[in-house]
Structure formats: C-alpha cells, structure tokens
C-alpha cells in the first residue's frame, strides 16, 4: 500500500493535479488518473489487495458562506455599475430571431452545445470568447469562428469590464447565458472565474439593460466544502439579490464526460477502480446535449424564472459500483473490481496540507486532493439538509440519452469529444 500511495502521489505532483468539472459535478483528474495508475500496477502484479468493505462517512454540512471571501486585491477586480431600468416589454413574447442571447464561456464543454442549441432554435446568438480558447488555449480565433456557424462570435475578456461593455454588449442584449467556470478548481482561480469574472458579466448585463441571466452552476454547491463551491454560491447570492434582472440558476449533476474515465480500462480487461465498496456516492448523469437543451429552455420558459433548478439525466441514479456493473454488462467481460480505501485520500490531504504550510505554492494541490475525496464520497443528487440525506427520487430528470446508451456508444466508437481538459470539469471558460 505504501508503494501504491507513493506512485499516486508522484503522479498527482507530476500532473499538478489538474482538475476538471463536467457541469454540475466537478471531478478532479486525480480521480480520473488514479484508476489508470492503479490498473497498470495491478496488470504488472505490483500491488495486491484483499477485498475492502467500505464505511460510509458523512461529513457535517458546512454552512454556506454569506460573506464574500477575500483572496487579495490583485485577484479581485472591482466592477461597480449602476443598473439601468429594464424596459417593460417582455422579450419572451418575441420570435426567437428577435431575441439576442449572449453566451459567455462558449468554448467550454457545455458552452459549445448551448451556442449550437440556441442557433438551432433560431435565436440571435452572440458568443463572447477569448482569442485563445478551449483546452490549454488550443482554439485560435479562426477555430472558434468555424465552431459556431450561425452565431456572431466576438472576442474579448470576461475579466475586463470595459471589454464586456464595449464588445460583448455593443448592442442591447436580452438574455445572458453564463457557462463560465474555473479551469482548475484552485482557490484563487475559483474566485477569479466562478465569482469575479461572472460578476463582471452580471454587472455589465444590468448596466446595459439585459432582462434575464441564465447561470450554469453545479449541484454540489448544496454542501459547500470546497473553495469553488463557495465562490459559485457567492455569485448565486449576488444574482438572486440583484432585483432588476430575472434569473435561472441551473445546477446539473454529473456530466457523462466526468464518469467516462474508466471505459478504456474496462475495455482492456482491467479491473474497475473504485473507492471503498463503490457505493459511497451516486449521481444521475446527464448528457451535454440534454443539458444544453435544458439551459436553452431557461431562456424563455416562464416556469424557470427566478428559480434554482437542480437537474439530472433521465432514469435512475448510479453508484460507482453500478456504473462498473453496467460497463461489464455492455462489454460482456467478467466483472473485476479494485477497491481503494478512502483513507488513501485522507492521507494525501493531510500530507499536502502539511507541505502547503511550508510551501504556500502547494495550497492548490491540497485543495485538489479535497476535491478528489469530495467526489468519491458525496452524491450528486438533491440534498436534504434537515434529514442529512441525498434524495434520488426528488432529483429531477431531463432529456433522452441514458447512461447505458452513452456507455454503449463510447465502447463502440471511443470517447472523442469527451477528452479531459486542464480544468477538470467545472464548466469551462
């Protein structure tokens, strides 16, 4: 076990433990990388383990932070504007072609699908992107322009209030859809993107007379134990308190992308790696296309106005063990599991916290380890704080594509389009 711990620790440090979010559930890449590392060790016979019987450990819910968290003046860009009165005309009564929708974060995993769904439904779409966008900035201006036929693509920075006002909001906008999210889940990056950049967009929207703001958030903010969750919650609170603009706050569960990391492992005949007994957490994953469709519904549907909207995919919730069983069923391979004690993550967190006290630059590394444990032990379902339980039946479902259909296609065609980026899931900027 010491050998396993050392290998995983070195792997995390080598990769700087980049994390990614798949819209409602942020999954750290250490959870994606660890199964591959362990699988290789098992293949070589470098590590053996006896069956592990996990214990469900419930963490006491942390109270949502109502006060804005300060991370230093250099990371917080102040943007104070005076909100203008919104016109009395209801844009929802107009034809889609006469409704201008601005999408910020259009090149991310969900953002791409949102832009295309809006265009498909006939809206007047403006996509506001960085000149170098996508995973690791690989998308150049020409690539982004080709990605969104039918939409008007404009380039600028959501971190620059002037760029937003002068470029994104050059003409009046009816609705803003934000698919912005931290690319790493680190503390400063979370406050910079999940809060500050998104707040700049809200401020500019209010100043320029926009009438509705659709926010892609995450269901995991119900139990805020991580910095990116606190940043998202702070923005949600600001949006709800604005008063002069309506909102729809979409909190999705896991994306298919976030639970696809072991498809190739299983296809090769290796064991499915899971924490504890594989039943510590569950989710109702939703496809990127179905989630984009739901977000676009929020643009005009009156029953979604001024609502916080948890949403999952169609059908039942799946634990990690049940996801594994589904993969084995589809592939026809004999079930093989490799349980990893949750205590392994606790050891990593303790170690990185200690190292961060000596080397402040490792602060985010400790946070990434906490993210990894969170998604190994907390369900992406509706949370009942009074009873202290997750509610599968109460978590709304939406869409058509089931997890079984996704796994079947992924095994047959591969995972093109589901590649993990440097942001580990949190929506994408």
TORKOL-4160 file (C-alpha; in steps of 0.2 Angstrom, whole numbers, padded with zeros to 4 digits, m for minus):
429
<pt num="1" X="0000" Y="0000" Z="0000"/>
<pt num="2" X="0015" Y="0012" Z="0003"/>
<pt num="3" X="0021" Y="0008" Z="m0014"/>
<pt num="4" X="0003" Y="0012" Z="m0021"/>
<pt num="5" X="0002" Y="0028" Z="m0011"/>
<pt num="6" X="0020" Y="0034" Z="m0017"/>
<pt num="7" X="0015" Y="0031" Z="m0036"/>
<pt num="8" X="m0001" Y="0040" Z="m0035"/>
<pt num="9" X="0007" Y="0055" Z="m0025"/>
<pt num="10" X="0021" Y="0056" Z="m0038"/>
<pt num="11" X="0008" Y="0055" Z="m0052"/>
<pt num="12" X="m0003" Y="0069" Z="m0044"/>
<pt num="13" X="0013" Y="0080" Z="m0042"/>
<pt num="14" X="0019" Y="0077" Z="m0059"/>
<pt num="15" X="0002" Y="0082" Z="m0067"/>
<pt num="16" X="0000" Y="0096" Z="m0054"/>
<pt num="17" X="m0017" Y="0088" Z="m0051"/>
<pt num="18" X="m0027" Y="0097" Z="m0064"/>
<pt num="19" X="m0045" Y="0096" Z="m0060"/>
<pt num="20" X="m0060" Y="0096" Z="m0072"/>
<pt num="21" X="m0078" Y="0099" Z="m0070"/>
<pt num="22" X="m0092" Y="0092" Z="m0080"/>
<pt num="23" X="m0106" Y="0104" Z="m0077"/>
<pt num="24" X="m0114" Y="0101" Z="m0061"/>
<pt num="25" X="m0101" Y="0089" Z="m0054"/>
<pt num="26" X="m0083" Y="0094" Z="m0054"/>
<pt num="27" X="m0072" Y="0078" Z="m0054"/>
<pt num="28" X="m0054" Y="0080" Z="m0051"/>
<pt num="29" X="m0042" Y="0072" Z="m0063"/>
<pt num="30" X="m0034" Y="0063" Z="m0049"/>
<pt num="31" X="m0050" Y="0053" Z="m0049"/>
<pt num="32" X="m0048" Y="0051" Z="m0067"/>
<pt num="33" X="m0029" Y="0047" Z="m0067"/>
<pt num="34" X="m0029" Y="0036" Z="m0051"/>
<pt num="35" X="m0039" Y="0021" Z="m0059"/>
<pt num="36" X="m0026" Y="0021" Z="m0074"/>
<pt num="37" X="m0011" Y="0021" Z="m0062"/>
<pt num="38" X="m0019" Y="0008" Z="m0051"/>
<pt num="39" X="m0024" Y="m0003" Z="m0066"/>
<pt num="40" X="m0006" Y="m0003" Z="m0073"/>
<pt num="41" X="0000" Y="m0008" Z="m0056"/>
<pt num="42" X="m0012" Y="m0022" Z="m0055"/>
<pt num="43" X="m0008" Y="m0028" Z="m0073"/>
<pt num="44" X="0011" Y="m0029" Z="m0068"/>
<pt num="45" X="0006" Y="m0038" Z="m0051"/>
<pt num="46" X="0015" Y="m0023" Z="m0042"/>
<pt num="47" X="0001" Y="m0022" Z="m0029"/>
<pt num="48" X="m0012" Y="m0034" Z="m0022"/>
<pt num="49" X="m0026" Y="m0031" Z="m0011"/>
<pt num="50" X="m0039" Y="m0041" Z="m0001"/>
<pt num="51" X="m0057" Y="m0036" Z="m0003"/>
<pt num="52" X="m0061" Y="m0020" Z="0006"/>
<pt num="53" X="m0078" Y="m0016" Z="0015"/>
<pt num="54" X="m0080" Y="0002" Z="0014"/>
<pt num="55" X="m0089" Y="0013" Z="0028"/>
<pt num="56" X="m0100" Y="0027" Z="0023"/>
<pt num="57" X="m0093" Y="0043" Z="0032"/>
<pt num="58" X="m0105" Y="0058" Z="0032"/>
<pt num="59" X="m0097" Y="0075" Z="0034"/>
<pt num="60" X="m0107" Y="0088" Z="0043"/>
<pt num="61" X="m0114" Y="0100" Z="0031"/>
<pt num="62" X="m0104" Y="0117" Z="0031"/>
<pt num="63" X="m0115" Y="0132" Z="0031"/>
<pt num="64" X="m0115" Y="0142" Z="0015"/>
<pt num="65" X="m0104" Y="0157" Z="0016"/>
<pt num="66" X="m0114" Y="0173" Z="0015"/>
<pt num="67" X="m0100" Y="0185" Z="0017"/>
<pt num="68" X="m0089" Y="0187" Z="0001"/>
<pt num="69" X="m0072" Y="0179" Z="0003"/>
<pt num="70" X="m0057" Y="0190" Z="0000"/>
<pt num="71" X="m0042" Y="0182" Z="m0009"/>
<pt num="72" X="m0031" Y="0198" Z="m0011"/>
<pt num="73" X="m0034" Y="0214" Z="m0021"/>
<pt num="74" X="m0023" Y="0208" Z="m0035"/>
<pt num="75" X="m0035" Y="0194" Z="m0039"/>
<pt num="76" X="m0052" Y="0203" Z="m0036"/>
<pt num="77" X="m0056" Y="0216" Z="m0050"/>
<pt num="78" X="m0069" Y="0228" Z="m0043"/>
<pt num="79" X="m0083" Y="0232" Z="m0055"/>
<pt num="80" X="m0097" Y="0244" Z="m0049"/>
<pt num="81" X="m0110" Y="0249" Z="m0061"/>
<pt num="82" X="m0127" Y="0257" Z="m0059"/>
<pt num="83" X="m0141" Y="0246" Z="m0065"/>
<pt num="84" X="m0152" Y="0254" Z="m0078"/>
<pt num="85" X="m0171" Y="0251" Z="m0078"/>
<pt num="86" X="m0176" Y="0237" Z="m0089"/>
<pt num="87" X="m0189" Y="0240" Z="m0102"/>
<pt num="88" X="m0207" Y="0234" Z="m0099"/>
<pt num="89" X="m0208" Y="0224" Z="m0115"/>
<pt num="90" X="m0207" Y="0206" Z="m0112"/>
<pt num="91" X="m0194" Y="0198" Z="m0124"/>
<pt num="92" X="m0202" Y="0181" Z="m0122"/>
<pt num="93" X="m0216" Y="0187" Z="m0132"/>
<pt num="94" X="m0205" Y="0190" Z="m0147"/>
<pt num="95" X="m0199" Y="0177" Z="m0161"/>
<pt num="96" X="m0183" Y="0169" Z="m0157"/>
<pt num="97" X="m0174" Y="0178" Z="m0171"/>
<pt num="98" X="m0178" Y="0194" Z="m0162"/>
<pt num="99" X="m0171" Y="0189" Z="m0146"/>
<pt num="100" X="m0152" Y="0192" Z="m0144"/>
<pt num="101" X="m0144" Y="0180" Z="m0132"/>
<pt num="102" X="m0126" Y="0182" Z="m0126"/>
<pt num="103" X="m0116" Y="0167" Z="m0121"/>
<pt num="104" X="m0100" Y="0169" Z="m0111"/>
<pt num="105" X="m0089" Y="0153" Z="m0109"/>
<pt num="106" X="m0095" Y="0147" Z="m0126"/>
<pt num="107" X="m0080" Y="0136" Z="m0130"/>
<pt num="108" X="m0081" Y="0125" Z="m0115"/>
<pt num="109" X="m0088" Y="0108" Z="m0114"/>
<pt num="110" X="m0106" Y="0113" Z="m0111"/>
<pt num="111" X="m0105" Y="0131" Z="m0118"/>
<pt num="112" X="m0102" Y="0124" Z="m0136"/>
<pt num="113" X="m0118" Y="0114" Z="m0135"/>
<pt num="114" X="m0128" Y="0129" Z="m0128"/>
<pt num="115" X="m0122" Y="0140" Z="m0143"/>
<pt num="116" X="m0127" Y="0127" Z="m0156"/>
<pt num="117" X="m0144" Y="0123" Z="m0147"/>
<pt num="118" X="m0148" Y="0142" Z="m0147"/>
<pt num="119" X="m0143" Y="0144" Z="m0165"/>
<pt num="120" X="m0154" Y="0128" Z="m0169"/>
<pt num="121" X="m0169" Y="0136" Z="m0161"/>
<pt num="122" X="m0167" Y="0152" Z="m0171"/>
<pt num="123" X="m0160" Y="0164" Z="m0158"/>
<pt num="124" X="m0149" Y="0179" Z="m0162"/>
<pt num="125" X="m0134" Y="0172" Z="m0154"/>
<pt num="126" X="m0118" Y="0182" Z="m0149"/>
<pt num="127" X="m0103" Y="0170" Z="m0142"/>
<pt num="128" X="m0090" Y="0180" Z="m0132"/>
<pt num="129" X="m0074" Y="0171" Z="m0132"/>
<pt num="130" X="m0056" Y="0173" Z="m0128"/>
<pt num="131" X="m0044" Y="0174" Z="m0144"/>
<pt num="132" X="m0035" Y="0158" Z="m0137"/>
<pt num="133" X="m0049" Y="0147" Z="m0130"/>
<pt num="134" X="m0053" Y="0129" Z="m0127"/>
<pt num="135" X="m0042" Y="0116" Z="m0118"/>
<pt num="136" X="m0025" Y="0124" Z="m0115"/>
<pt num="137" X="m0029" Y="0138" Z="m0127"/>
<pt num="138" X="m0028" Y="0127" Z="m0142"/>
<pt num="139" X="m0043" Y="0135" Z="m0151"/>
<pt num="140" X="m0037" Y="0151" Z="m0160"/>
<pt num="141" X="m0049" Y="0164" Z="m0167"/>
<pt num="142" X="m0051" Y="0155" Z="m0184"/>
<pt num="143" X="m0056" Y="0139" Z="m0175"/>
<pt num="144" X="m0069" Y="0147" Z="m0164"/>
<pt num="145" X="m0076" Y="0156" Z="m0179"/>
<pt num="146" X="m0078" Y="0139" Z="m0188"/>
<pt num="147" X="m0085" Y="0131" Z="m0172"/>
<pt num="148" X="m0101" Y="0142" Z="m0172"/>
<pt num="149" X="m0109" Y="0144" Z="m0189"/>
<pt num="150" X="m0125" Y="0154" Z="m0187"/>
<pt num="151" X="m0118" Y="0164" Z="m0172"/>
<pt num="152" X="m0109" Y="0180" Z="m0171"/>
<pt num="153" X="m0093" Y="0177" Z="m0162"/>
<pt num="154" X="m0084" Y="0192" Z="m0153"/>
<pt num="155" X="m0068" Y="0191" Z="m0144"/>
<pt num="156" X="m0063" Y="0199" Z="m0128"/>
<pt num="157" X="m0060" Y="0195" Z="m0109"/>
<pt num="158" X="m0073" Y="0192" Z="m0096"/>
<pt num="159" X="m0060" Y="0199" Z="m0083"/>
<pt num="160" X="m0061" Y="0216" Z="m0092"/>
<pt num="161" X="m0077" Y="0226" Z="m0088"/>
<pt num="162" X="m0073" Y="0238" Z="m0102"/>
<pt num="163" X="m0071" Y="0223" Z="m0115"/>
<pt num="164" X="m0088" Y="0216" Z="m0109"/>
<pt num="165" X="m0097" Y="0233" Z="m0111"/>
<pt num="166" X="m0089" Y="0238" Z="m0127"/>
<pt num="167" X="m0088" Y="0222" Z="m0136"/>
<pt num="168" X="m0100" Y="0209" Z="m0129"/>
<pt num="169" X="m0114" Y="0221" Z="m0125"/>
<pt num="170" X="m0110" Y="0233" Z="m0140"/>
<pt num="171" X="m0129" Y="0231" Z="m0145"/>
<pt num="172" X="m0143" Y="0228" Z="m0132"/>
<pt num="173" X="m0144" Y="0210" Z="m0126"/>
<pt num="174" X="m0160" Y="0202" Z="m0120"/>
<pt num="175" X="m0153" Y="0187" Z="m0111"/>
<pt num="176" X="m0135" Y="0182" Z="m0104"/>
<pt num="177" X="m0131" Y="0163" Z="m0103"/>
<pt num="178" X="m0115" Y="0160" Z="m0092"/>
<pt num="179" X="m0106" Y="0144" Z="m0094"/>
<pt num="180" X="m0090" Y="0151" Z="m0086"/>
<pt num="181" X="m0081" Y="0140" Z="m0073"/>
<pt num="182" X="m0064" Y="0139" Z="m0065"/>
<pt num="183" X="m0052" Y="0129" Z="m0076"/>
<pt num="184" X="m0043" Y="0121" Z="m0061"/>
<pt num="185" X="m0054" Y="0122" Z="m0046"/>
<pt num="186" X="m0039" Y="0130" Z="m0037"/>
<pt num="187" X="m0043" Y="0143" Z="m0023"/>
<pt num="188" X="m0038" Y="0159" Z="m0032"/>
<pt num="189" X="m0044" Y="0153" Z="m0049"/>
<pt num="190" X="m0061" Y="0149" Z="m0042"/>
<pt num="191" X="m0064" Y="0166" Z="m0035"/>
<pt num="192" X="m0057" Y="0174" Z="m0051"/>
<pt num="193" X="m0068" Y="0165" Z="m0063"/>
<pt num="194" X="m0083" Y="0157" Z="m0054"/>
<pt num="195" X="m0085" Y="0174" Z="m0044"/>
<pt num="196" X="m0076" Y="0189" Z="m0051"/>
<pt num="197" X="m0077" Y="0186" Z="m0070"/>
<pt num="198" X="m0095" Y="0180" Z="m0069"/>
<pt num="199" X="m0100" Y="0195" Z="m0058"/>
<pt num="200" X="m0092" Y="0207" Z="m0071"/>
<pt num="201" X="m0104" Y="0199" Z="m0084"/>
<pt num="202" X="m0119" Y="0202" Z="m0072"/>
<pt num="203" X="m0114" Y="0220" Z="m0069"/>
<pt num="204" X="m0112" Y="0223" Z="m0087"/>
<pt num="205" X="m0129" Y="0215" Z="m0091"/>
<pt num="206" X="m0138" Y="0225" Z="m0078"/>
<pt num="207" X="m0130" Y="0241" Z="m0084"/>
<pt num="208" X="m0134" Y="0238" Z="m0102"/>
<pt num="209" X="m0152" Y="0233" Z="m0099"/>
<pt num="210" X="m0152" Y="0214" Z="m0101"/>
<pt num="211" X="m0168" Y="0206" Z="m0094"/>
<pt num="212" X="m0163" Y="0188" Z="m0089"/>
<pt num="213" X="m0147" Y="0179" Z="m0083"/>
<pt num="214" X="m0146" Y="0160" Z="m0085"/>
<pt num="215" X="m0132" Y="0153" Z="m0074"/>
<pt num="216" X="m0124" Y="0136" Z="m0076"/>
<pt num="217" X="m0119" Y="0131" Z="m0058"/>
<pt num="218" X="m0117" Y="0114" Z="m0050"/>
<pt num="219" X="m0127" Y="0103" Z="m0039"/>
<pt num="220" X="m0113" Y="0100" Z="m0027"/>
<pt num="221" X="m0114" Y="0118" Z="m0020"/>
<pt num="222" X="m0128" Y="0112" Z="m0009"/>
<pt num="223" X="m0114" Y="0106" Z="0003"/>
<pt num="224" X="m0100" Y="0119" Z="0001"/>
<pt num="225" X="m0084" Y="0111" Z="0007"/>
<pt num="226" X="m0073" Y="0117" Z="m0007"/>
<pt num="227" X="m0067" Y="0134" Z="m0012"/>
<pt num="228" X="m0075" Y="0134" Z="m0030"/>
<pt num="229" X="m0092" Y="0129" Z="m0022"/>
<pt num="230" X="m0091" Y="0144" Z="m0010"/>
<pt num="231" X="m0087" Y="0156" Z="m0025"/>
<pt num="232" X="m0101" Y="0149" Z="m0035"/>
<pt num="233" X="m0113" Y="0151" Z="m0020"/>
<pt num="234" X="m0107" Y="0169" Z="m0018"/>
<pt num="235" X="m0111" Y="0173" Z="m0036"/>
<pt num="236" X="m0128" Y="0164" Z="m0035"/>
<pt num="237" X="m0132" Y="0175" Z="m0019"/>
<pt num="238" X="m0127" Y="0191" Z="m0029"/>
<pt num="239" X="m0138" Y="0186" Z="m0044"/>
<pt num="240" X="m0153" Y="0182" Z="m0033"/>
<pt num="241" X="m0151" Y="0199" Z="m0024"/>
<pt num="242" X="m0149" Y="0210" Z="m0039"/>
<pt num="243" X="m0168" Y="0213" Z="m0041"/>
<pt num="244" X="m0168" Y="0222" Z="m0058"/>
<pt num="245" X="m0164" Y="0206" Z="m0068"/>
<pt num="246" X="m0173" Y="0189" Z="m0068"/>
<pt num="247" X="m0163" Y="0173" Z="m0067"/>
<pt num="248" X="m0162" Y="0154" Z="m0069"/>
<pt num="249" X="m0149" Y="0145" Z="m0059"/>
<pt num="250" X="m0146" Y="0128" Z="m0067"/>
<pt num="251" X="m0137" Y="0115" Z="m0055"/>
<pt num="252" X="m0133" Y="0100" Z="m0065"/>
<pt num="253" X="m0127" Y="0083" Z="m0058"/>
<pt num="254" X="m0113" Y="0074" Z="m0066"/>
<pt num="255" X="m0109" Y="0075" Z="m0085"/>
<pt num="256" X="m0107" Y="0059" Z="m0094"/>
<pt num="257" X="m0089" Y="0066" Z="m0098"/>
<pt num="258" X="m0085" Y="0065" Z="m0079"/>
<pt num="259" X="m0088" Y="0047" Z="m0077"/>
<pt num="260" X="m0081" Y="0041" Z="m0093"/>
<pt num="261" X="m0063" Y="0039" Z="m0087"/>
<pt num="262" X="m0063" Y="0020" Z="m0085"/>
<pt num="263" X="m0072" Y="0015" Z="m0101"/>
<pt num="264" X="m0055" Y="0011" Z="m0109"/>
<pt num="265" X="m0048" Y="0002" Z="m0093"/>
<pt num="266" X="m0063" Y="m0010" Z="m0094"/>
<pt num="267" X="m0062" Y="m0012" Z="m0112"/>
<pt num="268" X="m0044" Y="m0019" Z="m0110"/>
<pt num="269" X="m0050" Y="m0031" Z="m0097"/>
<pt num="270" X="m0043" Y="m0022" Z="m0082"/>
<pt num="271" X="m0052" Y="m0020" Z="m0065"/>
<pt num="272" X="m0064" Y="m0006" Z="m0062"/>
<pt num="273" X="m0056" Y="0005" Z="m0049"/>
<pt num="274" X="m0067" Y="0012" Z="m0036"/>
<pt num="275" X="m0066" Y="0020" Z="m0018"/>
<pt num="276" X="m0072" Y="0010" Z="m0004"/>
<pt num="277" X="m0086" Y="m0003" Z="m0009"/>
<pt num="278" X="m0091" Y="0008" Z="m0024"/>
<pt num="279" X="m0107" Y="0013" Z="m0015"/>
<pt num="280" X="m0102" Y="0029" Z="m0006"/>
<pt num="281" X="m0109" Y="0041" Z="m0019"/>
<pt num="282" X="m0122" Y="0041" Z="m0033"/>
<pt num="283" X="m0127" Y="0053" Z="m0047"/>
<pt num="284" X="m0140" Y="0055" Z="m0061"/>
<pt num="285" X="m0128" Y="0059" Z="m0075"/>
<pt num="286" X="m0134" Y="0070" Z="m0090"/>
<pt num="287" X="m0128" Y="0071" Z="m0107"/>
<pt num="288" X="m0120" Y="0088" Z="m0114"/>
<pt num="289" X="m0134" Y="0089" Z="m0127"/>
<pt num="290" X="m0148" Y="0086" Z="m0115"/>
<pt num="291" X="m0141" Y="0099" Z="m0103"/>
<pt num="292" X="m0138" Y="0112" Z="m0116"/>
<pt num="293" X="m0156" Y="0109" Z="m0121"/>
<pt num="294" X="m0162" Y="0112" Z="m0103"/>
<pt num="295" X="m0152" Y="0128" Z="m0102"/>
<pt num="296" X="m0159" Y="0135" Z="m0118"/>
<pt num="297" X="m0177" Y="0131" Z="m0111"/>
<pt num="298" X="m0172" Y="0143" Z="m0097"/>
<pt num="299" X="m0170" Y="0157" Z="m0109"/>
<pt num="300" X="m0189" Y="0159" Z="m0111"/>
<pt num="301" X="m0199" Y="0147" Z="m0101"/>
<pt num="302" X="m0208" Y="0156" Z="m0088"/>
<pt num="303" X="m0209" Y="0142" Z="m0075"/>
<pt num="304" X="m0190" Y="0143" Z="m0074"/>
<pt num="305" X="m0189" Y="0161" Z="m0070"/>
<pt num="306" X="m0181" Y="0166" Z="m0053"/>
<pt num="307" X="m0178" Y="0148" Z="m0049"/>
<pt num="308" X="m0164" Y="0137" Z="m0043"/>
<pt num="309" X="m0165" Y="0122" Z="m0054"/>
<pt num="310" X="m0156" Y="0105" Z="m0049"/>
<pt num="311" X="m0156" Y="0094" Z="m0064"/>
<pt num="312" X="m0150" Y="0076" Z="m0069"/>
<pt num="313" X="m0152" Y="0065" Z="m0084"/>
<pt num="314" X="m0166" Y="0053" Z="m0087"/>
<pt num="315" X="m0168" Y="0037" Z="m0077"/>
<pt num="316" X="m0160" Y="0031" Z="m0061"/>
<pt num="317" X="m0145" Y="0036" Z="m0051"/>
<pt num="318" X="m0129" Y="0026" Z="m0052"/>
<pt num="319" X="m0116" Y="0022" Z="m0039"/>
<pt num="320" X="m0098" Y="0019" Z="m0045"/>
<pt num="321" X="m0101" Y="0000" Z="m0042"/>
<pt num="322" X="m0117" Y="0001" Z="m0053"/>
<pt num="323" X="m0108" Y="0011" Z="m0066"/>
<pt num="324" X="m0095" Y="m0003" Z="m0066"/>
<pt num="325" X="m0108" Y="m0017" Z="m0067"/>
<pt num="326" X="m0116" Y="m0008" Z="m0082"/>
<pt num="327" X="m0099" Y="m0007" Z="m0091"/>
<pt num="328" X="m0096" Y="m0026" Z="m0088"/>
<pt num="329" X="m0113" Y="m0030" Z="m0094"/>
<pt num="330" X="m0111" Y="m0020" Z="m0110"/>
<pt num="331" X="m0094" Y="m0027" Z="m0114"/>
<pt num="332" X="m0098" Y="m0044" Z="m0109"/>
<pt num="333" X="m0082" Y="m0045" Z="m0099"/>
<pt num="334" X="m0082" Y="m0054" Z="m0082"/>
<pt num="335" X="m0083" Y="m0041" Z="m0068"/>
<pt num="336" X="m0067" Y="m0036" Z="m0059"/>
<pt num="337" X="m0066" Y="m0023" Z="m0046"/>
<pt num="338" X="m0051" Y="m0015" Z="m0037"/>
<pt num="339" X="m0057" Y="m0006" Z="m0021"/>
<pt num="340" X="m0046" Y="0008" Z="m0014"/>
<pt num="341" X="m0048" Y="0014" Z="0004"/>
<pt num="342" X="m0055" Y="0032" Z="0006"/>
<pt num="343" X="m0041" Y="0034" Z="0019"/>
<pt num="344" X="m0029" Y="0035" Z="0005"/>
<pt num="345" X="m0037" Y="0052" Z="0000"/>
<pt num="346" X="m0036" Y="0057" Z="0018"/>
<pt num="347" X="m0018" Y="0053" Z="0019"/>
<pt num="348" X="m0015" Y="0064" Z="0003"/>
<pt num="349" X="m0025" Y="0078" Z="0010"/>
<pt num="350" X="m0015" Y="0078" Z="0027"/>
<pt num="351" X="0002" Y="0077" Z="0018"/>
<pt num="352" X="m0002" Y="0091" Z="0006"/>
<pt num="353" X="m0009" Y="0102" Z="0019"/>
<pt num="354" X="0007" Y="0100" Z="0029"/>
<pt num="355" X="0018" Y="0104" Z="0014"/>
<pt num="356" X="0007" Y="0119" Z="0009"/>
<pt num="357" X="0011" Y="0126" Z="0027"/>
<pt num="358" X="0029" Y="0126" Z="0022"/>
<pt num="359" X="0027" Y="0129" Z="0003"/>
<pt num="360" X="0012" Y="0140" Z="0000"/>
<pt num="361" X="0013" Y="0136" Z="m0018"/>
<pt num="362" X="0006" Y="0119" Z="m0014"/>
<pt num="363" X="m0010" Y="0126" Z="m0007"/>
<pt num="364" X="m0020" Y="0122" Z="m0023"/>
<pt num="365" X="m0013" Y="0104" Z="m0023"/>
<pt num="366" X="m0021" Y="0101" Z="m0006"/>
<pt num="367" X="m0037" Y="0108" Z="m0012"/>
<pt num="368" X="m0037" Y="0096" Z="m0027"/>
<pt num="369" X="m0035" Y="0082" Z="m0015"/>
<pt num="370" X="m0050" Y="0088" Z="m0006"/>
<pt num="371" X="m0060" Y="0089" Z="m0022"/>
<pt num="372" X="m0055" Y="0071" Z="m0026"/>
<pt num="373" X="m0061" Y="0065" Z="m0010"/>
<pt num="374" X="m0077" Y="0075" Z="m0011"/>
<pt num="375" X="m0082" Y="0067" Z="m0027"/>
<pt num="376" X="m0078" Y="0050" Z="m0021"/>
<pt num="377" X="m0089" Y="0051" Z="m0006"/>
<pt num="378" X="m0103" Y="0064" Z="m0009"/>
<pt num="379" X="m0118" Y="0061" Z="m0021"/>
<pt num="380" X="m0123" Y="0072" Z="m0035"/>
<pt num="381" X="m0141" Y="0072" Z="m0030"/>
<pt num="382" X="m0153" Y="0084" Z="m0021"/>
<pt num="383" X="m0148" Y="0086" Z="m0003"/>
<pt num="384" X="m0160" Y="0086" Z="0011"/>
<pt num="385" X="m0150" Y="0096" Z="0024"/>
<pt num="386" X="m0163" Y="0093" Z="0038"/>
<pt num="387" X="m0163" Y="0074" Z="0036"/>
<pt num="388" X="m0144" Y="0074" Z="0031"/>
<pt num="389" X="m0148" Y="0063" Z="0016"/>
<pt num="390" X="m0147" Y="0063" Z="m0003"/>
<pt num="391" X="m0164" Y="0061" Z="m0012"/>
<pt num="392" X="m0163" Y="0051" Z="m0028"/>
<pt num="393" X="m0182" Y="0052" Z="m0031"/>
<pt num="394" X="m0183" Y="0070" Z="m0028"/>
<pt num="395" X="m0168" Y="0074" Z="m0041"/>
<pt num="396" X="m0177" Y="0080" Z="m0057"/>
<pt num="397" X="m0173" Y="0071" Z="m0073"/>
<pt num="398" X="m0172" Y="0078" Z="m0090"/>
<pt num="399" X="m0168" Y="0073" Z="m0108"/>
<pt num="400" X="m0167" Y="0057" Z="m0118"/>
<pt num="401" X="m0150" Y="0050" Z="m0118"/>
<pt num="402" X="m0147" Y="0037" Z="m0104"/>
<pt num="403" X="m0130" Y="0032" Z="m0096"/>
<pt num="404" X="m0132" Y="0014" Z="m0104"/>
<pt num="405" X="m0134" Y="0022" Z="m0121"/>
<pt num="406" X="m0118" Y="0033" Z="m0118"/>
<pt num="407" X="m0108" Y="0019" Z="m0112"/>
<pt num="408" X="m0113" Y="0008" Z="m0127"/>
<pt num="409" X="m0108" Y="0021" Z="m0139"/>
<pt num="410" X="m0092" Y="0025" Z="m0130"/>
<pt num="411" X="m0087" Y="0007" Z="m0130"/>
<pt num="412" X="m0091" Y="0005" Z="m0149"/>
<pt num="413" X="m0085" Y="0022" Z="m0155"/>
<pt num="414" X="m0072" Y="0028" Z="m0142"/>
<pt num="415" X="m0073" Y="0044" Z="m0132"/>
<pt num="416" X="m0069" Y="0058" Z="m0145"/>
<pt num="417" X="m0076" Y="0074" Z="m0139"/>
<pt num="418" X="m0076" Y="0068" Z="m0121"/>
<pt num="419" X="m0057" Y="0072" Z="m0118"/>
<pt num="420" X="m0052" Y="0078" Z="m0101"/>
<pt num="421" X="m0045" Y="0096" Z="m0101"/>
<pt num="422" X="m0035" Y="0106" Z="m0089"/>
<pt num="423" X="m0050" Y="0112" Z="m0080"/>
<pt num="424" X="m0056" Y="0096" Z="m0073"/>
<pt num="425" X="m0074" Y="0098" Z="m0076"/>
<pt num="426" X="m0081" Y="0114" Z="m0069"/>
<pt num="427" X="m0090" Y="0120" Z="m0084"/>
<pt num="428" X="m0077" Y="0129" Z="m0094"/>
<pt num="429" X="m0072" Y="0146" Z="m0098"/>
